[in-house]
Amino acid sequence: MSFKEKVIYQIYPKSFLDTNQDGVGDLAGIKQKLPYLKRLGIDMIWLSPIYVSPQRDNGYDVADYTAINPLFGTMDDFDELITAAKELGMEIMLDMVFNHVSTEHEWFQKALAGEQKYQDYFILRDEPTDWVSKFGGNAWAPFGDSGKYYLHLFDVTQADLNWRNPAVREELFKVLRFWLAKGVKGFRFDVINLIGKDEILADCAENDGKPAYTDRPINHEFIQMMNKATYGADPEVVTVGEMSFTTVENCILYTRPDREELDMTFNFHHLKVDYEDGKKWTQMPFDFDKLKELFHTWGTQMSAEQGWNALFWNNHDQPRALNRFVDVDNYRVAGAKMLASAIHLNRGTPYIYMGEEIGMLDPDFESMEQYVDVESLNAYQALLAEGKTEQEAFEIVKTKSRDNSRIPIQWDSGEFSGFSKVTPWLSLGKSAKEINVAKELQEGSIFSYYQKLIRLRKEYPIIAQGSYEAFLAEDPQIYGYIRRLEEQSLLVLNNFYPQETTIELPEEFLTGEILINNYPNEKLIEKLRLKPYQTVAIYR
């Protein structure tokens, strides 16, 4: 099966299922729930980092790339998970954090101790540039007492690696070979478009310095080298690159098959449409025109140039999409299905983030004490420093925090939501009694809707392989698109609002069949009335 037909499910291991009652999810918990994921119908499970790490950035600060963090279990547990998943027809995708390592990694420690070989593994300079870290503050920190500075585009404990050093590249390629030998069939590369820094680093006042280190031409060369040296030899391996602050043009280059780089890319532009003036820690209603324009631009251009998108609404770094795009008090179920259709019938590989398939919501925390995410805590302090009141700062963090999606998955209505028998590492969501897997499987309809979408992708080649064209691009409520493959066509209509709206159905679809609909089936008439958050797909 090609990566175009697959559906990938992301697990944040700390929050999936705790089997040893320490309040933290583990590999044994993932293995225990494989039958649930098999029932959903997914093909591959992407695990956020499970390596040895001080957990300053929840595992994205790796201290050892080839050892399992005891928090999650042992290497035997991992081997068992891979085997059990394969037996059920599912593969494992690992998260590769190759832009930086934890300052506790032995490479950095040896560099600090004065070993020249390892100092060349990092980006050290006598004079720092004016770049700003993505977690706030200066992107440079003193390198011991050497008088030099090391680059950290993220937390101060995450030192950027020097990819221009062939020894660094070989170390990282060795890591990939280690996991490939274990039977891993997928890699998600964290912020992989930042690895190729210029040789001479210069000040860049624009956008905190991002243009100076993002999507540099050498980045493509590095990824081609990695492909050739490791996963490129196995057509079954699926690769996806997380692209920070990227462009369509670059993502076409990263994913065009003839370039032999990656299968697909994540971009985040569509999840910044509720950022006032492009700033994350703000509050505003989402800009639907912008959202639609981004989907159409990326859909059309990637289609025309043979690029491939990874499609998603949710992940471990984003608040729940339902809270952002839907009136959840009145239309949670219809809205969840609409959002799902919008990407699962689209051109690209869809990703489901744990809990999305039951319509989980943000946790609705009551105070800053409940947050643990380093980015959120830093942002709260920065908002206070800007002059916001404690309440104003808290309300902003509440809508944008990464902890919103990191809360434990809600398995049942028991004391700790069936996640653990003890207090979890992160507070549970307020909605756990009402929204949980047990209740959804018994009486809900979101899970079964996801099952059907996954089935349709495998049954109708047009969904996995068809082209993309925008439909009703100017409509103020509808995100619509048409997929085409040879003589077949598929029209997908998504109403993003709680108000009804009427559209004129193109003649070619009046004789079509409805593949999926989140309301009782309509008759296909020229003036089609769409209900609040209705989604309908018409196939010819």
Secondary structure per residue as TSV (DSSP state, phi and psi in degrees):
chain	resnum	aa	ss	phi	psi
A	1	M	-	360.0	131.8
A	2	S	-	-74.4	157.9
A	3	F	T	-61.1	-17.5
A	4	K	T	-73.2	-24.6
A	5	E	T	-93.2	-13.8
A	6	K	-	-77.2	156.3
A	7	V	-	-123.8	130.7
A	8	I	E	-112.8	139.2
A	9	Y	E	-115.8	124.0
A	10	Q	E	-94.0	131.5
A	11	I	E	-114.8	132.8
A	12	Y	-	-98.4	98.5
A	13	P	G	-53.2	-35.5
A	14	K	G	-59.7	-23.1
A	15	S	G	-121.4	17.4
A	16	F	T	-92.4	-62.9
A	17	L	-	-158.5	130.9
A	18	D	-	-101.2	113.5
A	19	T	S	-99.8	-19.0
A	20	N	S	-104.4	12.1
A	21	Q	S	55.6	49.6
A	22	D	S	-114.2	7.4
A	23	G	S	86.4	-0.3
A	24	V	S	-123.6	136.1
A	25	G	-	-62.3	159.1
A	26	D	-	-146.0	172.4
A	27	L	H	-64.2	-36.0
A	28	A	H	-62.7	-33.5
A	29	G	H	-67.5	-38.2
A	30	I	H	-65.9	-44.1
A	31	K	H	-59.6	-41.3
A	32	Q	H	-61.6	-31.6
A	33	K	T	-96.9	7.8
A	34	L	H	-56.3	-39.6
A	35	P	H	-60.8	-32.3
A	36	Y	H	-64.0	-43.8
A	37	L	H	-70.0	-34.3
A	38	K	H	-63.1	-40.7
A	39	R	H	-62.6	-38.0
A	40	L	H	-64.4	-38.1
A	41	G	T	108.6	10.2
A	42	I	-	-74.4	163.8
A	43	D	S	-108.9	-25.6
A	44	M	E	-147.4	143.6
A	45	I	E	-114.2	117.7
A	46	W	E	-92.6	123.4
A	47	L	E	-101.2	126.1
A	48	S	-	-61.2	162.5
A	49	P	-	-50.8	133.9
A	50	I	-	-118.3	14.1
A	51	Y	E	-84.7	167.3
A	52	V	E	-58.2	130.0
A	53	S	-	-164.2	144.6
A	54	P	-	-71.3	-5.3
A	55	Q	-	64.2	28.6
A	56	R	T	-68.1	-35.9
A	57	D	T	-122.2	46.8
A	58	N	T	47.8	46.3
A	59	G	T	94.3	-14.1
A	60	Y	S	-81.0	10.2
A	61	D	S	-117.8	89.7
A	62	V	-	-85.6	129.6
A	63	A	S	-103.3	-16.7
A	64	D	E	-157.6	113.9
A	65	Y	E	-73.4	-16.1
A	66	T	E	-121.4	23.1
A	67	A	E	-128.8	141.6
A	68	I	E	-82.1	135.1
A	69	N	-	-64.1	124.1
A	70	P	T	-54.5	-22.7
A	71	L	T	-54.9	-34.6
A	72	F	T	-101.4	-10.7
A	73	G	-	129.7	-149.0
A	74	T	-	-123.5	172.4
A	75	M	H	-63.4	-33.0
A	76	D	H	-61.2	-41.1
A	77	D	H	-59.7	-40.6
A	78	F	H	-66.2	-45.0
A	79	D	H	-59.5	-41.3
A	80	E	H	-64.2	-38.8
A	81	L	H	-63.4	-46.0
A	82	I	H	-59.1	-46.0
A	83	T	H	-64.0	-47.2
A	84	A	H	-63.8	-38.9
A	85	A	H	-64.6	-45.4
A	86	K	H	-59.9	-40.0
A	87	E	H	-60.6	-27.8
A	88	L	T	-97.0	8.6
A	89	G	T	81.1	23.1
A	90	M	-	-122.1	149.6
A	91	E	E	-115.2	165.5
A	92	I	E	-108.3	134.9
A	93	M	E	-113.1	128.5
A	94	L	E	-103.3	152.4
A	95	D	E	-88.9	122.1
A	96	M	E	-109.7	115.0
A	97	V	-	-101.1	87.1
A	98	F	-	-104.5	0.8
A	99	N	S	-79.9	-30.9
A	100	H	E	-151.0	163.3
A	101	V	E	-124.8	163.7
A	102	S	E	-65.7	146.7
A	103	T	T	-67.3	-8.5
A	104	E	T	-86.8	-8.5
A	105	H	S	-61.3	144.6
A	106	E	H	-62.0	-28.7
A	107	W	H	-61.0	-44.9
A	108	F	H	-70.5	-38.9
A	109	Q	H	-63.5	-40.2
A	110	K	H	-67.8	-36.2
A	111	A	H	-63.3	-44.5
A	112	L	H	-61.8	-34.7
A	113	A	T	-74.6	-3.8
A	114	G	T	106.5	3.3
A	115	E	-	-75.1	115.3
A	116	Q	H	-57.9	-41.7
A	117	K	H	-51.9	-46.1
A	118	Y	H	-81.7	-23.5
A	119	Q	H	-63.7	-31.9
A	120	D	T	-73.6	-7.1
A	121	Y	T	-78.5	-12.9
A	122	F	B	-121.9	172.5
A	123	I	-	-103.7	96.4
A	124	L	E	-108.7	137.9
A	125	R	E	-140.7	152.7
A	126	D	S	-73.6	-34.9
A	127	E	S	-121.0	124.7
A	128	P	-	-72.7	153.8
A	129	T	-	-88.1	-178.3
A	130	D	S	-90.1	17.3
A	131	W	-	-66.7	148.9
A	132	V	B	-108.7	135.3
A	133	S	-	-64.6	148.4
A	134	K	T	-68.7	-14.8
A	135	F	T	-101.2	14.4
A	136	G	S	94.6	150.1
A	137	G	S	82.6	-178.8
A	138	N	B	-65.3	142.3
A	139	A	S	-85.2	6.1
A	140	W	E	-123.6	146.9
A	141	A	E	-137.8	151.9
A	142	P	E	-59.0	134.7
A	143	F	-	-92.4	91.1
A	144	G	T	56.7	-138.4
A	145	D	T	-111.4	31.0
A	146	S	S	-80.1	-12.2
A	147	G	S	84.7	-7.3
A	148	K	-	-95.3	171.3
A	149	Y	E	-124.9	145.8
A	150	Y	E	-110.1	148.9
A	151	L	E	-83.8	132.9
A	152	H	-	-137.6	99.9
A	153	L	S	-68.1	-17.4
A	154	F	S	-115.6	-133.8
A	155	D	-	-64.8	156.1
A	156	V	T	-61.5	-20.8
A	157	T	T	-90.9	8.3
A	158	Q	E	-118.3	97.2
A	159	A	E	-87.8	126.7
A	160	D	E	-66.0	139.5
A	161	L	B	-87.3	150.6
A	162	N	-	-93.7	90.8
A	163	W	T	-67.0	-15.3
A	164	R	T	-72.2	-14.0
A	165	N	S	-87.6	115.6
A	166	P	H	-55.8	-31.2
A	167	A	H	-64.9	-36.7
A	168	V	H	-65.5	-46.1
A	169	R	H	-59.2	-44.8
A	170	E	H	-63.9	-38.7
A	171	E	H	-58.8	-44.8
A	172	L	H	-72.0	-36.7
A	173	F	H	-65.7	-34.0
A	174	K	H	-61.7	-38.7
A	175	V	H	-60.8	-46.1
A	176	L	H	-61.9	-41.9
A	177	R	H	-63.8	-36.4
A	178	F	H	-58.7	-48.2
A	179	W	H	-75.6	-32.3
A	180	L	H	-61.3	-40.3
A	181	A	H	-63.8	-25.6
A	182	K	T	-82.1	-6.2
A	183	G	T	98.8	11.1
A	184	V	-	-68.0	134.1
A	185	K	-	-116.9	10.5
A	186	G	E	-152.2	146.6
A	187	F	E	-134.1	130.4
A	188	R	E	-109.0	119.4
A	189	F	E	-96.5	115.6
A	190	D	T	-66.8	137.3
A	191	V	T	26.1	51.8
A	192	I	G	-73.1	-15.2
A	193	N	G	-85.0	9.1
A	194	L	G	-108.0	0.1
A	195	I	S	-72.4	-26.0
A	196	G	-	-94.9	80.4
A	197	K	-	-78.1	152.0
A	198	D	-	-63.4	158.7
A	199	E	S	-70.5	-43.0
A	200	I	S	-102.4	118.5
A	201	L	-	-95.6	127.6
A	202	A	-	-122.1	158.5
A	203	D	-	-57.6	148.5
A	204	C	-	-153.7	101.7
A	205	A	-	-74.5	-21.9
A	206	E	G	-69.2	127.5
A	207	N	G	48.3	49.2
A	208	D	G	60.9	16.9
A	209	G	G	95.0	-1.3
A	210	K	G	-54.5	-42.5
A	211	P	G	-60.5	-20.0
A	212	A	G	-78.4	-16.8
A	213	Y	T	-135.8	9.9
A	214	T	S	-108.9	132.4
A	215	D	S	53.7	38.8
A	216	R	-	-68.6	149.9
A	217	P	H	-51.6	-37.2
A	218	I	H	-65.6	-20.9
A	219	N	H	-55.3	-43.9
A	220	H	H	-64.6	-38.7
A	221	E	H	-63.0	-42.9
A	222	F	H	-61.8	-42.4
A	223	I	H	-69.2	-36.4
A	224	Q	H	-62.8	-40.0
A	225	M	H	-61.5	-43.9
A	226	M	H	-63.5	-44.6
A	227	N	H	-57.0	-50.4
A	228	K	H	-64.0	-37.1
A	229	A	H	-83.1	-14.5
A	230	T	T	-136.6	-95.9
A	231	Y	G	-73.4	-16.5
A	232	G	G	-59.1	-24.6
A	233	A	G	-75.8	-17.4
A	234	D	-	-112.5	106.3
A	235	P	T	-64.1	-15.2
A	236	E	T	-81.1	-17.2
A	237	V	-	-75.4	133.6
A	238	V	E	-104.6	130.9
A	239	T	E	-125.1	140.6
A	240	V	E	-138.2	136.0
A	241	G	E	-107.1	130.9
A	242	E	E	-82.7	121.8
A	243	M	-	-111.8	118.6
A	244	S	S	-90.1	129.0
A	245	F	S	54.0	45.1
A	246	T	-	-98.5	-175.0
A	247	T	-	-128.2	159.0
A	248	V	H	-59.4	-43.7
A	249	E	H	-56.3	-45.8
A	250	N	H	-68.3	-38.4
A	251	C	H	-69.1	-28.3
A	252	I	H	-63.4	-45.0
A	253	L	H	-63.9	-41.9
A	254	Y	H	-62.6	-29.3
A	255	T	H	-117.5	-4.9
A	256	R	-	-65.8	126.3
A	257	P	G	-52.9	-38.7
A	258	D	G	-67.9	-14.8
A	259	R	G	-88.8	-13.3
A	260	E	-	52.2	58.6
A	261	E	S	-115.8	-80.7
A	262	L	-	-131.7	162.1
A	263	D	S	-76.4	-37.5
A	264	M	E	-160.1	166.2
A	265	T	E	-132.3	146.0
A	266	F	E	-91.8	131.9
A	267	N	-	-126.2	161.3
A	268	F	-	-117.4	9.1
A	269	H	G	-58.2	-38.8
A	270	H	G	-69.0	-16.1
A	271	L	G	-100.4	17.3
A	272	K	G	-117.3	12.7
A	273	V	T	-79.3	-0.9
A	274	D	T	-116.3	28.0
A	275	Y	S	-102.1	117.7
A	276	E	B	-71.4	126.5
A	277	D	T	53.8	31.9
A	278	G	T	74.6	7.6
A	279	K	B	-99.5	128.3
A	280	K	S	-62.0	-47.2
A	281	W	S	-85.3	62.3
A	282	T	-	-140.4	172.1
A	283	Q	-	-129.0	126.4
A	284	M	-	-160.6	155.1
A	285	P	-	-64.1	150.1
A	286	F	-	-66.9	147.8
A	287	D	-	-92.6	100.0
A	288	F	H	-65.2	-40.0
A	289	D	H	-59.0	-41.1
A	290	K	H	-67.0	-44.4
A	291	L	H	-56.3	-49.1
A	292	K	H	-65.4	-42.8
A	293	E	H	-61.1	-40.2
A	294	L	H	-64.9	-47.2
A	295	F	H	-59.7	-43.5
A	296	H	H	-67.9	-41.6
A	297	T	H	-62.5	-50.9
A	298	W	H	-67.0	-42.6
A	299	G	H	-61.2	-48.1
A	300	T	H	-68.5	-47.3
A	301	Q	H	-70.9	-41.5
A	302	M	H	-63.3	-37.8
A	303	S	H	-64.4	-46.5
A	304	A	H	-66.8	-31.2
A	305	E	H	-108.6	11.2
A	306	Q	T	68.1	25.2
A	307	G	-	-84.6	173.3
A	308	W	-	-141.9	128.3
A	309	N	B	-93.3	144.2
A	310	A	E	-92.4	124.4
A	311	L	E	-104.0	131.4
A	312	F	-	-161.9	155.3
A	313	W	S	-110.5	-30.8
A	314	N	-	-128.0	147.9
A	315	N	-	-159.8	-172.6
A	316	H	T	-69.6	-9.1
A	317	D	T	-107.6	2.6
A	318	Q	S	-124.7	145.1
A	319	P	-	-62.8	163.0
A	320	R	-	-63.8	132.0
A	321	A	H	-61.3	-32.5
A	322	L	H	-57.8	-42.3
A	323	N	H	-68.5	-24.2
A	324	R	H	-88.7	-35.1
A	325	F	H	-116.5	-3.7
A	326	V	S	-133.4	146.7
A	327	D	-	-76.9	88.8
A	328	V	H	-72.6	-21.2
A	329	D	H	-66.4	-31.2
A	330	N	H	-114.3	-24.9
A	331	Y	H	-135.6	35.3
A	332	R	H	-55.5	-46.9
A	333	V	H	-70.1	-49.8
A	334	A	H	-61.3	-41.3
A	335	G	H	-65.3	-39.8
A	336	A	H	-61.1	-41.8
A	337	K	H	-69.8	-38.4
A	338	M	H	-63.0	-47.0
A	339	L	H	-61.1	-39.5
A	340	A	H	-62.7	-47.9
A	341	S	H	-59.9	-40.6
A	342	A	H	-55.5	-34.2
A	343	I	H	-103.1	-32.5
A	344	H	H	-71.2	-23.3
A	345	L	T	-96.8	3.4
A	346	N	S	-87.1	173.5
A	347	R	S	-87.9	107.8
A	348	G	S	148.7	173.5
A	349	T	E	-96.8	121.3
A	350	P	E	-81.7	143.5
A	351	Y	E	-118.1	137.1
A	352	I	E	-111.9	131.0
A	353	Y	E	-98.2	135.1
A	354	M	T	-43.7	131.0
A	355	G	T	93.6	-19.3
A	356	E	G	-62.7	-36.2
A	357	E	G	-71.4	-5.0
A	358	I	G	-118.2	7.2
A	359	G	T	73.3	38.2
A	360	M	-	-63.4	151.8
A	361	L	-	-117.1	169.7
A	362	D	-	-57.4	154.0
A	363	P	-	-73.9	-18.2
A	364	D	-	61.8	52.1
A	365	F	-	-62.4	157.5
A	366	E	S	-105.6	-16.6
A	367	S	S	-154.3	163.4
A	368	M	G	-62.4	-23.2
A	369	E	G	-59.4	-23.8
A	370	Q	G	-82.6	-11.9
A	371	Y	-	-88.2	142.8
A	372	V	-	-122.8	-16.5
A	373	D	-	-64.3	127.4
A	374	V	H	-58.2	-40.6
A	375	E	H	-63.6	-42.0
A	376	S	H	-66.0	-42.0
A	377	L	H	-65.6	-40.9
A	378	N	H	-63.9	-42.4
A	379	A	H	-63.7	-40.1
A	380	Y	H	-59.1	-46.2
A	381	Q	H	-64.2	-39.7
A	382	A	H	-65.0	-38.8
A	383	L	H	-65.8	-40.5
A	384	L	H	-62.7	-41.9
A	385	A	H	-64.3	-27.8
A	386	E	T	-76.4	-9.1
A	387	G	T	106.6	4.2
A	388	K	-	-71.3	150.4
A	389	T	-	-75.0	165.9
A	390	E	H	-58.4	-40.9
A	391	Q	H	-66.5	-43.8
A	392	E	H	-62.7	-45.3
A	393	A	H	-62.8	-42.9
A	394	F	H	-62.3	-43.3
A	395	E	H	-61.4	-36.3
A	396	I	H	-70.0	-46.9
A	397	V	H	-58.7	-39.8
A	398	K	H	-59.4	-33.9
A	399	T	H	-87.1	-19.5
A	400	K	H	-118.6	-8.1
A	401	S	-	-63.0	144.4
A	402	R	T	-68.6	-23.3
A	403	D	H	-64.3	-19.4
A	404	N	H	-55.5	-38.6
A	405	S	H	-95.7	-7.9
A	406	R	H	-93.6	-3.6
A	407	I	S	-63.4	154.6
A	408	P	-	-56.8	143.5
A	409	I	-	-65.3	144.5
A	410	Q	-	-94.8	98.0
A	411	W	-	-82.4	-40.6
A	412	D	S	-152.1	-173.9
A	413	S	S	-95.6	16.7
A	414	G	S	-69.7	-177.5
A	415	E	T	-55.3	-47.6
A	416	F	T	-113.1	38.2
A	417	S	T	58.3	21.8
A	418	G	T	73.7	3.1
A	419	F	T	-78.3	-37.3
A	420	S	-	-157.8	169.1
A	421	K	S	-100.1	-2.5
A	422	V	S	-124.8	170.8
A	423	T	-	-59.7	124.1
A	424	P	-	-70.8	163.3
A	425	W	S	-62.2	-24.7
A	426	L	S	-134.9	140.2
A	427	S	-	-54.2	149.7
A	428	L	-	-79.1	163.0
A	429	G	-	-79.0	150.8
A	430	K	G	-66.1	-24.1
A	431	S	G	-87.6	5.8
A	432	A	G	-58.0	-34.4
A	433	K	G	-67.1	-34.1
A	434	E	T	-91.8	-35.8
A	435	I	S	-117.2	104.4
A	436	N	-	-153.6	164.0
A	437	V	H	-59.8	-46.6
A	438	A	H	-57.3	-46.3
A	439	K	H	-68.6	-39.9
A	440	E	H	-63.4	-43.9
A	441	L	H	-67.5	-29.0
A	442	Q	H	-80.1	-45.1
A	443	E	H	-136.0	-1.2
A	444	G	-	-88.2	179.1
A	445	S	S	-134.8	0.2
A	446	I	H	-74.0	-46.3
A	447	F	H	-56.7	-47.2
A	448	S	H	-67.7	-29.2
A	449	Y	H	-66.6	-43.1
A	450	Y	H	-61.9	-41.7
A	451	Q	H	-56.4	-43.4
A	452	K	H	-67.1	-41.8
A	453	L	H	-60.4	-40.9
A	454	I	H	-66.1	-40.7
A	455	R	H	-62.9	-43.8
A	456	L	H	-60.4	-38.9
A	457	R	H	-60.4	-33.0
A	458	K	H	-84.6	-26.9
A	459	E	H	-87.7	-29.4
A	460	Y	-	-116.2	103.4
A	461	P	H	-54.5	-27.0
A	462	I	H	-60.2	-31.2
A	463	I	H	-71.0	-43.0
A	464	A	H	-79.2	-30.4
A	465	Q	H	-120.4	-12.8
A	466	G	-	-66.1	162.5
A	467	S	E	-78.6	178.9
A	468	Y	E	-128.8	131.3
A	469	E	E	-138.8	145.8
A	470	A	E	-71.3	146.0
A	471	F	E	-129.6	135.6
A	472	L	S	50.7	49.5
A	473	A	T	-59.2	-25.0
A	474	E	T	-94.2	-4.7
A	475	D	-	-63.3	133.7
A	476	P	S	-74.8	-9.2
A	477	Q	S	-126.5	-22.2
A	478	I	E	-104.7	130.5
A	479	Y	E	-101.9	110.6
A	480	G	E	-127.8	150.2
A	481	Y	E	-151.9	159.3
A	482	I	E	-118.9	133.4
A	483	R	E	-105.9	141.0
A	484	R	E	-133.8	140.9
A	485	L	E	-149.3	112.8
A	486	E	T	50.6	-118.6
A	487	E	T	-89.5	-1.1
A	488	Q	E	-96.9	152.2
A	489	S	E	-143.4	152.8
A	490	L	E	-137.5	123.9
A	491	L	E	-106.3	126.7
A	492	V	E	-118.0	125.3
A	493	L	E	-119.5	128.2
A	494	N	E	-128.3	117.2
A	495	N	E	-89.0	114.3
A	496	F	-	-88.4	14.0
A	497	Y	S	-134.3	158.5
A	498	P	S	-79.4	6.2
A	499	Q	S	-103.7	148.2
A	500	E	-	-70.2	158.9
A	501	T	E	-153.1	153.3
A	502	T	E	-114.1	136.1
A	503	I	E	-126.4	158.1
A	504	E	E	-93.5	119.1
A	505	L	-	-78.1	129.5
A	506	P	-	-60.1	145.9
A	507	E	G	-54.4	-38.8
A	508	E	G	-61.7	-22.6
A	509	F	G	-97.6	-4.0
A	510	L	T	-64.4	-25.4
A	511	T	T	-103.1	13.3
A	512	G	-	-81.8	-179.5
A	513	E	E	-116.9	148.2
A	514	I	E	-83.1	117.4
A	515	L	E	-79.8	-40.7
A	516	I	E	-157.5	148.0
A	517	N	E	-157.4	136.7
A	518	N	S	-93.2	8.1
A	519	Y	S	-125.9	163.8
A	520	P	S	-53.3	144.5
A	521	N	-	-52.2	137.6
A	522	E	-	-94.0	162.8
A	523	K	-	-87.6	142.5
A	524	L	-	-81.8	105.9
A	525	I	-	-122.4	161.6
A	526	E	S	-57.9	-43.8
A	527	K	E	-99.9	98.6
A	528	L	E	-94.1	125.8
A	529	R	E	-97.0	120.5
A	530	L	E	-100.7	130.5
A	531	K	-	-79.2	175.5
A	532	P	T	-54.9	128.1
A	533	Y	T	54.3	28.6
A	534	Q	-	-75.7	144.3
A	535	T	E	-130.5	136.3
A	536	V	E	-144.9	138.5
A	537	A	E	-120.1	125.1
A	538	I	E	-115.8	125.7
A	539	Y	E	-111.7	138.2
A	540	R	-	-129.5	360.0
